[in-house]
Amino acid sequence: MYSVHKLLWDIRRDPSVKDRYMRDSGKVLDEYGIEDEFRDHLQKLDFKSMYEKGINPYLLYFCAIQLEVDRAEYYARIRGEK
């Protein structure tokens, strides 16, 4: 779980990580050693599943902003509506 938190933090604070993630999320997930269900959740931006598995909600929200997810869409995703 640390690697997921680290990636979310890095996307939030480092524009180059965000840009690389948006171009090739799989490669960045490999670099951070993120596998299995978290990999799938991150690629689908399944914020609800990540939140339910204990990912910090503030990191999720601020990462979503950096990834240019609209606020209304973020809230719909966190409620499981998308």
C-alpha positions, 0 to 999 in steps of 0.5 A: 500500500505504501507504493500506491500512496507514494505514487499518488503523492508523487503525481500530486507534487511532481508534474513530470510523474503526472505527465508520464502517468498520463502517457503510459500508466502501465510503465509508471505502475511498473516503476513503483512496483504496483501490481494486482488489484491496485494496478487495476484500480489505478488504471481505471481511476477506481477511487471508490475501490482504492478508498475502501481498501484504505488508500488515504482519501486526501491523496486520492482527491488531490491526485484526481485533481492533478489527473484532471478529473472533474470534481463532479466526476470524482465525487460520482466515482467515489460514490461508485456511480461511474 
